[in-house]
Amino acid sequence: MVSPAQRKAIKKYQSEKTSELRIRVRNEQKERIDAYAHSIGKSTRAYILGLITEDMEKAGHSLE
């Protein structure tokens, strides 16, 4: 159970340190992406971030 103070701290951290990237895909595409990511032992988020990181590094850029 998360206390109200923890909830407040989480909300503050998320608003100051993170952003959301949203994309729309067809339901079938989402299911396939989720299934593939999990089949290689990754979450969908980790799989997508890995693809972005790899692509940017190939182009000589870094996320860090």
N, C-alpha and C positions, 0 to 999 in steps of 0.2 A: 504494500500500500504506500502510495506517495503522499507525503504530508503537503499541506498547503504551501509551506515555505519552499519545499523542494520543487513543487509545481511552478511556483513563481520564479525560482532560480532557473529552471529549465526553459521556461518561456522567455526570460530575459536573455539567456545564452543564445537560444535559437534566433531571436530577433536581431541580436547584435553580431553573431558570428556565422550564420548560415543563410542560404537563399534556396529557393526552390526552382528547379527547371522542370517544366511540365511539357510533355509531348502527348499527342493523341495518336493512337494506333487502333486499328480494327481489333475487335475482341479476339479473333483467331490469331492475329499477330502477337498480341500480348500473351496468350496462352502458350504459343510456341516459344517465345522469348523466355518466359518464366520456366517452362519445362527444360529448355536447353541449359539455361543458367544453373538450375538445380542439378541437372545431370552431370555437370562438370564441377559440382561442389561449391557453387557460388550463389550468393543472393542475386536477384535481378539488379539491384543497385550496384553491387560490386562488379558484376559483369559489364554493365553499361559504362561505369566509371573506368574500368580497365580498358575498354575499347577506346574511349576518349583519350585517356592518358597515353596509350600506345600510339594512336594516330598523331597526337600533338608532339610526342617525342620524335617520331619519324620526321616530322616537319621542322624539328629543331627548337621546339617550344616546351615549356614545362608548366605543370599545374602548380608547382610549389613556388 
